[in-house]
C-alpha cells in the first residue's frame, strides 16, 4: 500500500478532518461517546441546531425518512466545508449507499470520501462541488 494513502494509524477524528478551531454542527447523531470525544476536541462545542454556516456538519441517517437531513445540512455548510453522513452499512442497510449518495447529489453535493465509523455505520463525506463554491 502507498504510505501516503495508509490511514490506519489515524484516529477517527483525524480521518473526518476535525480540527479544534472548526465550527461544527450535529444533526441526529446520538452516539454519546462520539459526541463527548468530538466536543473534547473542539474549542467551541458542536451545535445541536443548524442556525448558521458550519465547517463540518455530522448527519446521522437511520432510515429513509432521515434522508431529508442531508439537504437541510447542505444549506448550512460553508463553501469549503463538509457534510459527513453516518448511515447503516451492509447488504441489508436501509437506506442503501446508493440512496444516501442520491440524496447528497440531489442536495447539490458530491461524495468524495468514505470511512468506517463503527461496526454498524459508514461515514460518507459530501462537499459542494468546486465549480459551485462562492
C-alpha positions as CSV (number, residue, x, y, z in Angstrom):
1,X,0.0,0.0,0.0
2,X,1.1,3.5,-0.8
3,X,2.3,5.0,2.6
4,X,0.7,8.3,1.6
5,X,-2.7,6.5,1.4
6,X,-2.3,4.5,4.6
7,X,-4.8,6.0,7.1
8,X,-4.7,3.1,9.6
9,X,-2.6,5.0,12.1
10,X,-5.0,8.0,12.1
11,X,-7.8,8.5,14.7
12,X,-11.4,8.6,13.5
13,X,-11.4,12.4,14.1
14,X,-8.3,12.8,12.0
15,X,-9.9,10.8,9.2
16,X,-13.0,13.0,9.5
17,X,-10.8,16.2,9.3
18,X,-11.9,17.7,12.6
19,X,-9.7,20.5,13.9
20,X,-10.1,22.3,17.2
21,X,-10.8,25.7,15.5
22,X,-13.7,24.4,13.4
23,X,-17.4,25.5,13.7
24,X,-19.2,22.1,13.8
25,X,-22.9,21.1,14.0
26,X,-24.6,17.7,14.5
27,X,-27.9,16.6,13.2
28,X,-29.4,13.3,14.5
29,X,-26.1,12.0,15.9
30,X,-26.9,10.2,19.1
31,X,-23.8,8.1,19.9
32,X,-22.7,9.6,23.2
33,X,-19.1,8.5,23.0
34,X,-18.7,10.2,19.6
35,X,-20.3,13.4,20.9
36,X,-18.1,13.5,24.0
37,X,-14.9,13.0,22.1
38,X,-15.9,15.4,19.4
39,X,-16.7,18.2,21.9
40,X,-13.4,17.5,23.7
41,X,-11.5,18.2,20.5
42,X,-13.3,21.4,19.7
43,X,-12.6,24.9,21.1
44,X,-16.4,25.5,20.9
45,X,-18.8,22.6,21.4
46,X,-20.7,21.4,18.4
47,X,-24.1,22.9,17.8
48,X,-27.2,20.8,18.0
49,X,-29.1,23.1,15.7
50,X,-28.5,24.3,12.2
51,X,-28.6,28.1,12.6
52,X,-25.6,29.4,10.6
53,X,-22.8,28.1,8.3
54,X,-20.5,25.4,9.6
55,X,-17.2,23.9,8.6
56,X,-18.4,20.4,9.2
57,X,-21.9,19.0,9.8
58,X,-22.3,15.5,11.0
59,X,-25.6,13.9,10.0
60,X,-26.9,10.5,11.1
61,X,-29.3,8.7,8.9
62,X,-31.0,5.7,10.5
63,X,-33.7,5.2,7.9
64,X,-35.1,6.5,4.6
65,X,-37.2,9.1,6.4
66,X,-34.0,10.7,7.6
67,X,-32.5,11.4,4.1
68,X,-34.0,14.9,4.1
69,X,-31.4,15.8,6.8
70,X,-28.8,15.8,4.0
71,X,-30.5,18.7,2.1
72,X,-31.0,20.6,5.3
73,X,-27.3,20.3,6.2
74,X,-26.2,21.2,2.7
75,X,-27.9,24.6,3.1
76,X,-25.8,25.3,6.2
77,X,-22.3,24.1,5.2
78,X,-19.6,26.6,4.3
79,X,-18.5,26.6,0.7
80,X,-15.3,24.7,1.5
81,X,-16.9,22.7,4.3
82,X,-18.1,19.1,4.5
83,X,-21.3,17.2,5.4
84,X,-20.4,13.8,6.9
85,X,-23.3,11.4,6.7
86,X,-23.4,8.5,9.0
87,X,-25.5,5.7,7.6
88,X,-26.1,2.0,8.1
89,X,-23.7,-0.4,6.3
90,X,-24.1,-3.8,4.9
91,X,-26.2,-5.6,2.3
92,X,-29.4,-5.1,4.3
93,X,-28.8,-1.4,5.1
94,X,-31.7,0.9,4.8
95,X,-31.2,3.4,3.3
96,X,-28.8,1.9,0.9
97,X,-25.5,3.5,0.0
98,X,-27.0,4.4,-3.4
99,X,-30.0,6.1,-1.7
100,X,-27.6,8.1,0.5
101,X,-25.5,9.2,-2.5
102,X,-28.6,10.1,-4.5
103,X,-29.9,12.3,-1.6
104,X,-26.5,14.0,-1.4
105,X,-26.4,14.7,-5.2
106,X,-30.0,15.9,-5.1
107,X,-28.9,18.4,-2.4
108,X,-26.2,19.8,-4.7
109,X,-23.3,17.9,-3.1
110,X,-20.8,15.3,-4.3
111,X,-19.3,12.5,-2.3
112,X,-15.6,12.3,-2.1
113,X,-14.6,10.1,0.8
114,X,-15.8,7.1,2.8
115,X,-14.7,5.8,6.1
116,X,-15.9,3.2,8.5
117,X,-17.5,4.9,11.5
118,X,-18.1,1.8,13.6
119,X,-19.4,-1.8,13.3
120,X,-22.9,-0.7,12.1
121,X,-22.4,2.6,10.3
122,X,-20.3,4.1,7.4
123,X,-19.3,7.7,7.1
124,X,-19.6,9.3,3.7
125,X,-18.2,12.8,3.1
126,X,-20.1,15.2,0.9
127,X,-18.9,18.6,-0.3
128,X,-20.1,21.4,-2.5
129,X,-18.6,20.9,-6.0
130,X,-15.6,23.3,-6.6
131,X,-17.4,24.9,-9.5
132,X,-20.4,25.8,-7.3
133,X,-18.4,27.3,-4.4
134,X,-18.8,31.1,-3.9
